[in-house]
C-alpha cells in the first residue's frame, strides 16, 4: 500500500476523481485537494500530503501546463525523487508538449485513453517501486546493524584510549610535582651542608668543599628540573590525546544519530560524510616534544659558574 499524491489542474477534476477512486479501490492511500473541506488551511494540508507521499502522480494537460500549482508541486517532487524517496508518474491525457522538467522521466501517454486502460501500468510501476523500496530498506537495515557494531566497537576503543591517556597524564603530572619538591629539598639540604661545612672549616679546604657542594647542587637541581619539565610535557601530551579521543567519541555519536534520523533516505556518500569527522586529523603532541626544552644544560651552567669564579678571583 502506497501513499499517493495527485497533482492536477482544477479543470481536470472529474478526470482525476475517476483515477483516485480506482486507486482507493485497490487499497492505495490517495491525497489531493479532492478531500479538502471549507475552513481548512489548504496549503498546509497539500504540503503535508506531498511531503508524506511515496508516489507523485501529475496529470499533464493543456490545463495543468498553464497552471502554476501543478508545476510548482512537480518541482518539489522531483527534488524528493532524487534521493529515491518518491516515485513520479506523469500521465499525459492530451496532445500537449511534455515540459522540460520531465525530460528524464518516462511519461505515461494516455491521450484518448480511459483511465481503466492504462491503470494496470500505474499499478505495475507502483509495485516495482515498492519492491525496490523494500529491498533498499532491507539493505539499509543490514548496513545499520553493521554500522551499529562498528560504532560500538569504535566508541569502546576510544573510551579505553581516553581512560589510559588520562591515567598517564595524571601520573606524569604527579611525577612533575614530585620532581619540583625534590628540587626544593635538594637545594635546601645542599645549602644546609654547605653552610655547616663552611662554618666548621673556613679555610681553603672548606671553600673547596663548598664549591663541590655548589657544583653538585647545580647538577642535582638541573637534572630534577629537567625531569619536572619532561614530566609536565608528557602529561600535556597524554591529556591532549585523551581529549582527542573524547572529541572522536562525540563525532561518532553524531554520525550515529544522523544515520538513525534520516534512515533509508541516505546515500552511501552521505553515510560516509556523517562519520568522516571522527577520524580527527590533529597532530599528536608527542611529535612536538623538543629535547632542547628538557636538556638541563648542566655543562653550560658549570662553565658559566667557573668563569664567574675566575673573574672574581682575578
Backbone bond lengths (Angstrom), bond angles and torsions (degrees), N, CA, C in turn:
res aa  C-N    CA-C-N  psi(-1)  N-CA   C-N-CA  omega(-1)  CA-C   N-CA-C  phi
1 X - - - 1.462 - - 1.526 109.16 -
2 X 1.310 115.54 128.03 1.458 120.71 -176.91 1.523 109.88 -116.21
3 X 1.320 114.79 153.82 1.465 121.02 173.71 1.527 107.40 -94.71
4 X 1.331 116.96 118.90 1.468 122.23 -171.52 1.518 109.67 -116.11
5 X 1.333 115.00 131.13 1.464 121.00 174.91 1.525 107.99 -110.20
6 X 1.338 116.41 128.44 1.466 121.39 -179.11 1.522 108.85 -109.57
7 X 1.315 115.69 123.54 1.455 122.01 178.00 1.524 108.51 -109.17
8 X 1.331 116.82 134.33 1.464 120.08 -175.15 1.520 109.53 -163.11
9 X 1.315 114.87 169.85 1.457 121.22 172.29 1.526 108.78 -87.03
10 X 1.309 115.47 146.23 1.471 119.60 -178.12 1.528 111.64 -60.66
11 X 1.321 118.56 -22.95 1.460 121.27 178.74 1.528 111.58 -70.65
12 X 1.318 117.25 -19.82 1.468 121.24 177.85 1.522 111.27 -100.18
13 X 1.301 117.26 21.91 1.463 122.46 -172.97 1.534 112.08 -60.35
14 X 1.312 118.40 -45.73 1.460 121.45 -177.71 1.524 110.94 -64.37
15 X 1.315 116.40 -37.38 1.466 120.51 178.18 1.531 109.68 -63.91
16 X 1.333 116.03 -42.18 1.461 120.80 -177.68 1.528 110.89 -68.60
17 X 1.337 118.23 -34.05 1.460 120.71 178.52 1.524 111.28 -57.71
18 X 1.325 116.05 -41.52 1.468 120.14 179.89 1.531 110.49 -62.82
19 X 1.334 115.15 -47.20 1.461 119.77 -178.76 1.532 111.16 -65.25
20 X 1.333 117.90 -41.21 1.465 121.38 -179.59 1.521 111.11 -63.96
21 X 1.309 117.47 -41.02 1.471 120.65 179.25 1.522 111.32 -64.54
22 X 1.323 116.47 -38.52 1.460 119.75 178.65 1.530 110.75 -65.00
23 X 1.326 116.58 -40.97 1.467 120.11 178.97 1.525 111.05 -64.99
24 X 1.320 117.13 -40.73 1.455 120.43 179.77 1.524 111.12 -67.45
25 X 1.293 116.94 -35.45 1.466 119.94 177.67 1.521 111.93 -63.61
26 X 1.336 115.71 -25.27 1.469 120.15 178.69 1.541 111.48 -96.92
27 X 1.330 116.47 20.10 1.463 120.27 172.56 1.511 115.92 82.38
28 X 1.324 118.82 11.95 1.454 121.60 -179.79 1.536 110.34 -90.41
29 X 1.335 115.13 151.32 1.465 121.29 176.95 1.525 108.10 -94.47
30 X 1.310 117.86 117.74 1.460 122.09 -175.80 1.524 109.15 -108.85
31 X 1.327 115.50 131.49 1.454 121.69 178.36 1.526 109.19 -125.87
32 X 1.308 115.36 128.17 1.465 121.66 176.96 1.509 107.41 -166.33
33 X 1.320 116.42 -175.87 1.458 118.37 179.34 1.523 112.07 -78.69
34 X 1.347 117.04 4.33 1.461 119.71 176.24 1.529 111.49 -63.91
35 X 1.342 115.93 -27.44 1.460 120.09 -174.55 1.524 113.02 -98.91
36 X 1.332 117.59 2.61 1.460 120.01 -178.94 1.527 110.79 -70.47
37 X 1.319 116.01 143.60 1.469 121.65 177.97 1.520 108.52 -120.21
38 X 1.307 115.45 159.16 1.455 120.87 -178.34 1.524 111.09 -62.16
39 X 1.319 114.86 142.12 1.457 120.66 177.51 1.508 114.76 90.45
40 X 1.310 118.61 -2.85 1.468 121.07 -179.76 1.521 110.21 -96.72
41 X 1.329 115.71 160.36 1.465 121.88 176.41 1.523 107.85 -81.56
42 X 1.306 116.90 93.61 1.462 120.89 -172.02 1.522 112.10 -67.67
43 X 1.326 117.30 -33.57 1.467 118.96 178.92 1.529 110.64 -64.20
44 X 1.341 116.25 -45.34 1.464 120.17 -178.95 1.522 110.93 -64.58
45 X 1.332 116.92 -40.22 1.463 119.72 -179.19 1.528 111.61 -67.45
46 X 1.326 116.52 -41.39 1.465 118.90 178.95 1.524 111.23 -67.68
47 X 1.320 116.65 -38.73 1.472 120.12 177.99 1.524 110.78 -63.76
48 X 1.333 116.46 -43.03 1.470 120.62 177.64 1.525 110.89 -63.67
49 X 1.339 116.55 -40.58 1.458 119.66 179.20 1.516 112.42 -65.75
50 X 1.330 116.18 -38.00 1.466 119.87 -179.64 1.527 111.21 -69.84
51 X 1.319 117.62 -47.16 1.470 120.42 -177.23 1.527 112.29 -68.50
52 X 1.350 116.96 -25.18 1.460 119.32 -179.45 1.511 114.13 -95.30
53 X 1.325 117.49 4.63 1.467 120.89 -176.02 1.525 111.76 -86.38
54 X 1.327 115.12 150.39 1.462 122.08 173.20 1.527 111.06 -93.78
55 X 1.334 115.84 -32.46 1.463 122.04 -176.56 1.529 108.80 -126.27
56 X 1.316 115.77 133.73 1.468 121.85 178.31 1.526 108.28 -115.97
57 X 1.323 115.57 115.25 1.470 121.19 177.50 1.516 107.90 -107.15
58 X 1.322 116.74 122.80 1.453 121.12 177.58 1.530 108.28 -114.47
59 X 1.323 116.50 126.30 1.456 122.59 178.68 1.522 107.73 -87.83
60 X 1.319 116.35 111.64 1.462 121.73 -178.59 1.525 109.59 -94.05
61 X 1.294 114.48 125.90 1.456 120.87 177.28 1.524 107.61 -156.67
62 X 1.314 115.34 175.57 1.463 119.38 176.52 1.531 109.65 -60.06
63 X 1.313 116.54 -34.29 1.469 120.62 -179.53 1.530 111.53 -68.19
64 X 1.335 117.35 -48.11 1.465 120.31 -176.84 1.520 112.36 -69.90
65 X 1.339 117.11 -32.56 1.463 119.69 179.29 1.520 111.54 -68.14
66 X 1.318 117.24 -22.78 1.458 121.58 178.72 1.535 111.85 -94.01
67 X 1.330 116.94 -2.06 1.459 121.68 -179.64 1.527 110.35 -102.68
68 X 1.321 115.74 139.79 1.471 119.48 -176.62 1.518 112.29 -75.11
69 X 1.332 117.99 -34.20 1.462 120.63 -172.46 1.530 113.36 -66.46
70 X 1.337 121.21 -48.65 1.472 119.13 179.63 1.518 113.17 -59.77
71 X 1.336 117.60 -39.11 1.456 120.08 -179.25 1.536 111.29 -69.20
72 X 1.346 116.27 -36.38 1.463 119.28 177.63 1.527 110.45 -67.20
73 X 1.324 116.14 -42.11 1.469 119.70 178.01 1.520 111.10 -66.39
74 X 1.322 117.13 -34.85 1.465 120.75 176.84 1.526 111.00 -63.57
75 X 1.316 116.70 -41.01 1.466 119.64 178.16 1.521 112.45 -61.00
76 X 1.341 117.10 -41.63 1.461 120.28 178.35 1.520 110.75 -67.39
77 X 1.311 116.62 -39.60 1.467 119.95 179.96 1.522 111.50 -64.95
78 X 1.326 117.20 -38.91 1.472 120.41 178.58 1.525 110.85 -62.79
79 X 1.320 116.93 -37.91 1.464 120.26 177.86 1.525 110.62 -64.49
80 X 1.334 117.57 -39.53 1.458 121.31 178.66 1.527 111.19 -70.94
81 X 1.326 116.29 -33.59 1.465 120.01 -177.93 1.520 112.39 -69.71
82 X 1.324 117.54 -22.08 1.468 120.37 -179.50 1.523 111.72 -62.06
83 X 1.321 117.55 -29.18 1.475 121.15 179.55 1.519 112.16 -88.55
84 X 1.344 117.27 -0.42 1.455 120.62 -178.79 1.504 114.33 81.62
85 X 1.345 117.12 8.74 1.464 120.39 -177.05 1.516 112.66 -85.90
86 X 1.339 117.78 -8.28 1.460 119.40 -175.96 1.524 109.75 -145.18
87 X 1.330 115.25 144.00 1.462 122.87 174.29 1.528 108.48 -102.69
88 X 1.320 116.35 130.86 1.465 121.38 178.82 1.521 109.12 -107.68
89 X 1.333 116.25 125.24 1.465 121.97 177.86 1.529 108.20 -120.86
90 X 1.327 118.51 98.91 1.465 120.15 176.07 1.539 109.39 -83.48
91 X 1.332 116.37 133.03 1.466 121.64 179.78 1.528 108.13 -120.18
92 X 1.307 116.33 113.65 1.469 121.79 179.47 1.522 108.28 -92.58
93 X 1.352 116.52 114.40 1.471 119.99 -173.90 1.528 112.76 -102.67
94 X 1.321 117.75 3.90 1.469 120.47 173.50 1.518 108.64 -145.39
95 X 1.320 117.41 -160.38 1.474 121.00 -175.79 1.523 112.33 -99.16
96 X 1.319 117.28 22.34 1.464 120.50 -179.73 1.531 110.83 -68.56
97 X 1.334 117.42 153.07 1.472 119.90 178.27 1.523 111.14 -68.91
98 X 1.326 115.89 147.95 1.465 121.14 178.45 1.523 109.24 -76.35
99 X 1.312 119.03 129.29 1.473 120.39 -179.72 1.524 111.35 -64.74
100 X 1.320 114.94 151.55 1.479 120.71 -177.87 1.535 111.93 -62.90
101 X 1.330 117.76 -23.80 1.470 120.14 178.34 1.518 112.07 -59.90
102 X 1.347 115.78 -25.77 1.462 120.60 -174.71 1.520 112.45 -107.07
103 X 1.311 117.61 23.42 1.457 119.67 -177.29 1.529 112.57 -67.10
104 X 1.340 117.68 -22.21 1.468 121.06 179.21 1.527 112.80 -102.63
105 X 1.337 117.52 4.81 1.466 121.78 -178.51 1.526 109.01 -114.14
106 X 1.335 115.62 132.68 1.465 120.18 178.75 1.525 109.30 -71.16
107 X 1.330 115.60 122.46 1.459 121.76 -177.21 1.528 109.74 -94.35
108 X 1.327 115.48 135.37 1.462 120.59 175.72 1.534 107.60 -84.00
109 X 1.302 116.12 112.93 1.475 120.74 -177.53 1.529 108.91 -87.92
110 X 1.330 114.97 115.59 1.468 120.42 -175.77 1.524 112.41 -124.92
111 X 1.303 117.84 22.26 1.466 119.43 -179.99 1.530 109.61 -64.72
112 X 1.324 114.52 135.15 1.472 122.40 -179.63 1.536 112.06 62.95
113 X 1.341 116.83 22.36 1.461 121.10 177.71 1.523 109.63 -122.64
114 X 1.299 116.50 138.51 1.459 120.49 176.90 1.528 109.15 -75.40
115 X 1.328 117.79 151.76 1.470 120.03 -179.95 1.524 113.06 -54.32
116 X 1.339 118.27 -32.46 1.462 120.79 -178.94 1.524 112.15 -62.53
117 X 1.327 117.28 -29.22 1.463 120.70 -174.71 1.531 112.36 -75.50
118 X 1.311 117.50 -33.09 1.468 119.24 -178.82 1.529 112.71 -108.54
119 X 1.317 117.74 1.17 1.465 120.85 -179.49 1.531 112.66 -58.49
120 X 1.368 120.05 -39.69 1.478 119.32 176.94 1.519 112.89 -58.71
121 X 1.336 117.37 -32.03 1.476 119.99 178.50 1.528 110.21 -67.24
122 X 1.326 116.56 -37.39 1.460 120.09 177.54 1.525 110.09 -64.36
123 X 1.335 116.80 -47.24 1.454 120.37 -178.91 1.523 111.82 -64.55
124 X 1.347 117.27 -35.50 1.466 120.61 178.16 1.529 110.33 -65.25
125 X 1.340 116.65 -40.58 1.471 120.38 179.10 1.527 110.51 -65.66
126 X 1.335 116.43 -42.00 1.464 120.46 179.18 1.525 110.62 -64.96
127 X 1.351 116.59 -43.01 1.463 120.74 179.47 1.527 111.36 -61.66
128 X 1.342 116.66 -43.89 1.468 120.32 179.02 1.527 110.87 -63.84
129 X 1.331 116.32 -39.18 1.466 120.26 178.99 1.526 110.73 -64.67
130 X 1.319 117.20 -42.71 1.465 120.54 -179.99 1.522 111.21 -64.93
131 X 1.340 116.80 -36.98 1.463 119.46 176.84 1.523 110.75 -63.92
132 X 1.333 116.17 -43.85 1.467 119.54 178.13 1.523 110.59 -63.15
133 X 1.338 115.85 -40.69 1.457 119.60 179.56 1.525 111.42 -65.22
134 X 1.329 116.78 -39.72 1.466 119.99 178.90 1.530 111.06 -65.22
135 X 1.347 115.37 -41.73 1.472 118.08 178.00 1.522 110.58 -64.52
136 X 1.338 116.02 -40.88 1.463 119.39 179.05 1.522 110.96 -64.54
137 X 1.344 116.45 -39.70 1.467 120.10 178.60 1.521 110.92 -64.81
138 X 1.333 116.44 -43.11 1.463 120.25 179.20 1.520 110.77 -63.62
139 X 1.332 115.91 -42.67 1.466 119.61 178.65 1.523 110.64 -63.54
140 X 1.341 115.85 -40.96 1.459 118.18 -179.26 1.522 110.88 -66.28
141 X 1.327 117.30 -36.74 1.463 119.49 178.32 1.522 110.90 -62.30
142 X 1.335 115.47 -39.10 1.465 118.80 176.72 1.529 110.75 -65.38
143 X 1.331 114.63 -44.31 1.466 118.59 178.81 1.516 110.82 -63.68
144 X 1.335 116.34 -39.28 1.463 120.32 -179.51 1.522 110.91 -63.21
145 X 1.343 116.61 -37.96 1.466 118.61 176.84 1.520 110.61 -64.72
146 X 1.341 115.88 -41.87 1.465 119.13 178.23 1.526 110.71 -64.05
147 X 1.351 115.54 -41.25 1.460 119.48 178.82 1.519 110.60 -63.28
148 X 1.353 116.30 -41.44 1.463 119.83 179.74 1.525 111.09 -61.06
149 X 1.332 116.56 -42.63 1.463 119.71 178.04 1.527 110.82 -64.08
150 X 1.338 115.93 -43.22 1.462 119.83 179.03 1.522 111.18 -62.66
151 X 1.347 115.90 -44.39 1.458 120.61 -178.62 1.523 110.75 -62.73
152 X 1.330 116.87 -46.21 1.462 119.77 -179.29 1.525 111.52 -62.61
153 X 1.330 116.01 -41.87 1.466 119.46 179.24 1.527 110.86 -66.47
154 X 1.335 116.54 -41.72 1.466 120.12 -179.67 1.524 110.94 -65.48
155 X 1.344 116.74 -43.89 1.463 119.99 179.34 1.532 110.64 -63.84
156 X 1.322 116.40 -41.97 1.467 120.07 179.18 1.525 110.37 -60.94
157 X 1.324 116.12 -44.66 1.465 120.15 -179.18 1.524 111.30 -65.15
158 X 1.341 116.49 -43.03 1.459 119.96 -179.61 1.530 111.46 -66.59
159 X 1.328 117.22 -34.86 1.465 119.86 176.72 1.524 110.95 -65.48
160 X 1.338 115.99 -38.04 1.470 119.30 176.77 1.526 110.82 -64.84
161 X 1.357 115.92 -43.28 1.462 119.58 177.01 1.527 110.79 -60.97
162 X 1.343 115.49 -44.27 1.469 120.05 -178.96 1.526 110.86 -61.00
163 X 1.330 116.50 -45.14 1.459 120.99 -178.57 1.528 111.26 -65.43
164 X 1.342 116.25 -44.62 1.465 120.17 -178.40 1.521 111.50 -65.13
165 X 1.336 116.50 -46.03 1.465 120.24 -179.24 1.523 111.69 -65.06
166 X 1.333 116.59 -38.05 1.465 119.34 178.35 1.529 110.46 -66.02
167 X 1.339 116.41 -37.45 1.465 120.12 179.18 1.529 110.42 -63.07
168 X 1.346 116.01 -45.24 1.467 119.17 179.75 1.525 111.27 -68.74
169 X 1.329 117.23 -32.85 1.460 119.72 177.17 1.530 110.30 -62.32
170 X 1.329 116.85 -45.28 1.463 120.28 178.44 1.527 111.40 -65.34
171 X 1.338 116.03 -37.10 1.467 119.65 179.27 1.531 110.77 -62.35
172 X 1.331 116.22 -46.44 1.459 118.75 -178.18 1.527 112.25 -73.05
173 X 1.309 118.25 -28.84 1.461 120.01 172.69 1.526 110.54 -64.27
174 X 1.316 115.89 -43.44 1.465 120.11 177.19 1.526 110.66 -63.27
175 X 1.341 115.74 -39.89 1.470 119.15 178.51 1.517 110.93 -63.13
176 X 1.319 117.23 -38.10 1.462 120.23 177.63 1.508 112.31 -63.75
177 X 1.336 116.61 -40.98 1.461 120.25 177.53 1.525 110.54 -63.98
178 X 1.326 116.24 -42.64 1.471 120.19 178.01 1.520 110.61 -61.34
179 X 1.341 116.78 -41.94 1.466 119.88 180.00 1.520 111.27 -63.80
180 X 1.325 117.23 -40.12 1.467 120.13 178.47 1.528 111.13 -65.77
181 X 1.331 116.46 -40.53 1.465 119.47 176.31 1.526 110.69 -63.23
182 X 1.329 115.94 -38.63 1.467 119.51 178.13 1.518 110.92 -64.66
183 X 1.351 116.68 -35.87 1.470 120.07 176.96 1.527 109.94 -60.71
184 X 1.313 116.44 -46.74 1.459 120.46 -179.67 1.524 111.66 -64.11
185 X 1.321 116.25 -42.34 1.471 119.81 -179.97 1.524 110.57 -66.07
186 X 1.346 116.11 -45.45 1.473 119.45 -179.27 1.519 111.20 -62.73
187 X 1.333 115.92 -40.44 1.461 118.83 178.46 1.514 111.70 -64.48
188 X 1.339 115.67 -43.37 1.468 118.90 179.91 1.513 112.55 -65.48
189 X 1.337 116.51 -43.18 1.471 120.17 179.77 1.527 110.89 -64.60
190 X 1.327 116.43 -44.38 1.457 120.00 179.90 1.522 111.37 -62.58
191 X 1.327 116.62 -41.97 1.470 119.74 178.20 1.531 111.23 -63.80
192 X 1.323 116.00 -37.58 1.466 119.71 179.79 1.534 110.65 -64.91
193 X 1.333 116.60 -48.64 1.465 119.46 -179.81 1.520 111.81 -66.17
194 X 1.317 116.65 -33.39 1.472 119.21 179.37 1.516 111.03 -65.34
195 X 1.330 116.01 -46.04 1.466 119.04 179.73 1.532 111.36 -66.49
196 X 1.315 116.88 -37.34 1.465 120.06 177.89 1.522 111.07 -65.40
197 X 1.325 116.16 -42.51 1.465 119.96 -179.40 1.512 110.94 -66.04
198 X 1.324 116.20 -39.93 1.458 119.20 -179.50 1.524 110.81 -69.93
199 X 1.321 117.03 -31.77 1.469 120.22 179.47 1.521 111.53 -71.87
200 X 1.337 117.52 -36.28 1.470 121.00 -178.32 1.516 111.84 -84.05
201 X 1.314 118.78 -26.21 1.478 121.71 -178.60 1.512 109.29 -138.69
202 X 1.341 118.05 80.94 1.467 120.40 -177.72 1.518 114.00 -75.88
203 X 1.347 118.45 1.65 1.459 121.20 -178.77 1.528 110.54 -78.52
204 X 1.329 114.22 -167.54 1.477 119.61 -178.08 1.526 111.62 -64.56
205 X 1.336 117.10 -32.59 1.462 119.41 178.88 1.527 109.96 -64.68
206 X 1.330 115.51 -38.12 1.460 119.12 177.90 1.511 111.68 -67.18
207 X 1.350 115.13 -38.55 1.472 118.11 178.48 1.527 110.05 -65.18
208 X 1.362 116.39 -41.07 1.466 119.40 177.92 1.526 111.12 -62.83
209 X 1.336 115.94 -40.58 1.470 119.04 178.62 1.520 111.06 -65.26
210 X 1.353 114.42 -37.55 1.466 118.49 177.97 1.528 110.76 -63.69
211 X 1.335 115.40 -41.74 1.464 118.81 178.43 1.515 111.74 -63.65
212 X 1.350 115.84 -39.62 1.474 119.35 178.82 1.526 110.81 -63.26
213 X 1.345 114.53 -41.14 1.472 118.09 179.75 1.523 110.99 -65.63
214 X 1.334 115.66 -38.58 1.470 119.23 179.46 1.529 110.74 -63.40
215 X 1.359 115.66 -44.69 1.466 119.29 178.83 1.520 110.44 -62.31
216 X 1.337 115.97 -44.71 1.464 119.57 178.44 1.532 110.95 -61.47
217 X 1.337 115.24 -39.09 1.460 120.14 179.45 1.533 110.80 -63.74
218 X 1.341 115.86 -40.89 1.463 120.12 179.01 1.522 110.54 -63.03
219 X 1.347 114.96 -45.56 1.465 118.88 -179.98 1.524 110.77 -62.12
220 X 1.342 116.23 -47.09 1.469 120.35 -177.45 1.527 111.23 -63.66
221 X 1.317 115.05 -48.84 1.463 119.30 -178.72 1.530 110.54 -63.70
222 X 1.341 116.46 -39.47 1.467 119.44 179.68 1.518 112.37 -63.58
223 X 1.333 115.29 -43.59 1.475 118.96 179.72 1.519 110.94 -65.64
224 X 1.333 115.80 -45.54 1.461 119.19 -179.42 1.528 111.62 -65.59
225 X 1.317 117.42 -38.05 1.465 120.05 177.52 1.530 110.93 -65.25
226 X 1.347 115.29 -40.28 1.464 119.16 176.98 1.524 110.76 -63.49
227 X 1.345 115.27 -39.14 1.466 119.13 177.84 1.531 110.92 -64.18
228 X 1.325 117.09 -37.56 1.467 120.59 177.64 1.531 111.11 -64.42
229 X 1.353 115.82 -45.04 1.465 118.97 178.07 1.524 110.94 -63.23
230 X 1.321 115.64 -40.49 1.469 120.14 179.00 1.536 110.52 -62.99
231 X 1.333 115.85 -41.69 1.464 119.89 -179.14 1.523 110.63 -64.78
232 X 1.321 117.27 -44.61 1.463 119.91 -179.67 1.528 112.01 -67.53
233 X 1.334 117.07 -34.41 1.467 119.91 177.31 1.522 110.76 -65.55
234 X 1.339 116.30 -43.27 1.464 119.98 177.25 1.530 110.90 -65.47
235 X 1.340 116.80 -39.96 1.466 119.85 178.80 1.522 110.45 -61.33
236 X 1.320 116.87 -41.67 1.470 121.16 178.41 1.523 110.55 -63.47
237 X 1.333 117.19 -42.00 1.463 120.82 -178.83 1.524 111.26 -66.10
238 X 1.317 117.00 -44.73 1.468 119.73 179.52 1.526 111.55 -65.56
239 X 1.324 117.42 -38.55 1.463 119.69 178.74 1.522 110.56 -67.27
240 X 1.328 117.24 -36.74 1.468 120.33 176.79 1.526 111.06 -62.72
241 X 1.332 117.10 -41.82 1.460 120.53 177.66 1.533 111.05 -66.44
242 X 1.327 116.92 -35.27 1.459 120.15 177.49 1.524 111.27 -65.38
243 X 1.333 116.99 -43.19 1.466 121.13 177.86 1.524 111.03 -65.71
244 X 1.328 116.68 -33.87 1.468 119.78 177.54 1.524 110.24 -63.80
245 X 1.318 117.01 -41.50 1.472 120.08 177.47 1.524 110.82 -63.40
246 X 1.330 116.53 -38.47 1.459 120.26 177.80 1.529 110.87 -62.88
247 X 1.331 117.32 -42.22 1.471 121.08 177.53 1.524 110.66 -63.76
248 X 1.323 117.16 -38.37 1.462 120.17 179.52 1.530 111.00 -65.71
249 X 1.323 116.79 -39.81 1.465 119.96 178.01 1.521 110.10 -60.75
250 X 1.331 116.65 -42.80 1.466 120.39 178.99 1.524 110.72 -62.87
251 X 1.342 117.72 -42.64 1.462 120.81 -179.84 1.529 111.52 -65.35
252 X 1.332 117.01 -39.52 1.468 120.63 179.10 1.523 110.41 -65.43
253 X 1.317 117.33 -42.57 1.463 120.45 -179.66 1.527 111.34 -66.55
254 X 1.335 117.44 -34.00 1.465 119.37 176.09 1.526 110.64 -66.41
255 X 1.336 116.98 -42.51 1.455 119.90 176.47 1.516 111.77 -61.02
256 X 1.327 116.94 -39.04 1.463 121.35 177.69 1.532 110.64 -62.61
257 X 1.328 116.85 -43.44 1.460 120.52 177.15 1.528 111.36 -63.10
258 X 1.327 117.42 -40.99 1.461 121.89 -178.64 1.527 110.65 -62.01
259 X 1.315 116.43 -43.16 1.468 120.41 -179.54 1.526 110.32 -66.58
260 X 1.321 117.33 -42.45 1.469 119.77 179.39 1.523 112.11 -67.07
261 X 1.341 116.69 -34.12 1.456 120.05 -175.53 1.521 112.34 -72.66
262 X 1.346 117.28 -38.23 1.458 119.84 -173.57 1.525 113.40 -105.29
263 X 1.319 117.43 -12.41 1.457 121.48 168.53 1.518 115.08 53.26
264 X 1.341 114.62 -132.19 1.467 121.27 -171.86 1.517 113.02 -70.16
265 X 1.327 117.96 -8.95 1.458 119.07 179.64 1.524 112.66 -76.73
266 X 1.329 116.99 -9.76 1.460 120.25 -177.61 1.524 111.48 -81.17
267 X 1.314 115.21 142.65 1.456 121.62 172.60 1.533 108.29 -91.59
268 X 1.344 117.83 162.62 1.480 119.11 176.99 1.523 113.12 -55.55
269 X 1.333 116.90 -36.40 1.467 119.93 179.21 1.524 111.03 -65.70
270 X 1.333 117.12 -38.35 1.461 120.94 179.46 1.522 111.08 -69.08
271 X 1.328 117.13 -36.64 1.470 119.96 176.19 1.528 109.82 -64.39
272 X 1.320 115.53 -41.79 1.469 119.33 178.20 1.516 111.21 -62.68
273 X 1.349 116.60 -42.91 1.457 120.04 179.29 1.522 111.83 -64.65
274 X 1.337 116.58 -32.27 1.465 120.03 -178.67 1.524 111.82 -63.92
275 X 1.341 117.03 -28.95 1.466 120.49 -177.06 1.520 113.28 -109.20
276 X 1.325 117.43 4.43 1.462 118.08 -173.10 1.536 112.71 -69.30
277 X 1.341 117.27 -26.57 1.457 119.43 -174.73 1.527 113.19 -81.70
278 X 1.346 117.60 -5.27 1.470 117.62 -179.26 1.519 110.74 -72.42
279 X 1.332 116.66 -29.75 1.461 119.88 -179.39 1.527 108.72 -87.48
280 X 1.324 115.06 75.27 1.453 121.82 -172.58 1.525 110.01 -65.66
281 X 1.319 115.20 123.59 1.466 120.74 179.98 1.529 108.43 -92.01
282 X 1.313 115.43 79.91 1.457 120.53 -179.46 1.522 108.07 -124.61
283 X 1.308 116.62 130.84 1.458 121.56 -176.88 1.519 110.51 -61.04
284 X 1.312 116.09 133.55 1.454 120.40 179.48 1.522 110.04 -68.13
285 X 1.328 116.16 140.53 1.459 121.06 178.98 1.520 111.13 -66.87
286 X 1.329 118.02 -24.94 1.465 120.68 178.56 1.526 111.29 -61.17
287 X 1.333 116.61 -34.11 1.465 119.82 -178.43 1.519 112.55 -72.21
288 X 1.328 116.99 -15.89 1.463 120.34 -178.48 1.528 112.58 -96.76
289 X 1.346 117.14 1.51 1.465 119.27 177.68 1.526 109.93 -66.18
290 X 1.343 116.09 131.54 1.461 122.15 -177.79 1.522 108.87 -114.69
291 X 1.326 115.76 124.77 1.472 119.33 -178.74 1.525 111.50 -63.43
292 X 1.328 117.70 -25.69 1.464 120.09 -179.93 1.520 111.56 -65.50
293 X 1.346 116.67 -27.30 1.453 120.07 178.41 1.528 111.86 -75.80
294 X 1.330 117.18 -18.67 1.460 121.51 -177.41 1.528 111.70 -101.77
295 X 1.337 118.16 -26.63 1.458 122.87 -177.67 1.532 109.82 -60.10
296 X 1.342 118.48 119.69 1.470 120.47 -179.53 1.518 113.45 -71.20
297 X 1.363 118.42 -14.92 1.464 122.74 178.83 1.541 110.85 54.28
298 X 1.331 114.34 48.94 1.474 120.37 -176.65 1.521 111.27 -64.20
299 X 1.338 115.83 -44.90 1.471 118.88 -177.98 1.520 111.39 -60.31
300 X 1.314 116.36 -38.63 1.464 119.63 178.62 1.520 110.97 -64.44
301 X 1.337 115.90 -40.37 1.460 119.58 178.91 1.538 111.45 -65.04
302 X 1.342 115.73 -40.32 1.471 119.46 179.75 1.524 110.57 -64.92
303 X 1.336 116.06 -44.04 1.472 119.90 179.47 1.522 110.09 -60.88
304 X 1.310 117.60 -42.84 1.455 121.17 178.38 1.532 111.33 -62.82
305 X 1.356 115.32 -40.47 1.458 119.08 179.44 1.517 111.55 -65.46
306 X 1.346 116.03 -46.24 1.458 119.42 178.52 1.526 111.71 -60.88
307 X 1.314 115.88 -41.87 1.454 119.87 178.12 1.522 111.82 -62.10
308 X 1.340 115.72 -39.16 1.471 118.39 178.40 1.526 111.72 -66.37
309 X 1.348 115.83 -39.91 1.474 119.62 179.33 1.516 111.09 -66.09
310 X 1.336 118.44 -40.64 1.464 121.48 178.07 1.515 110.35 -63.00
311 X 1.304 115.74 -39.83 1.469 119.07 -179.44 1.506 111.00 -64.18
312 X 1.304 118.34 -39.46 1.458 120.97 179.02 1.514 111.12 -69.84
313 X 1.354 116.92 -35.19 1.470 121.39 -179.32 1.517 111.15 -66.87
314 X 1.332 115.75 -39.63 1.455 120.18 -179.82 1.539 110.27 -70.62
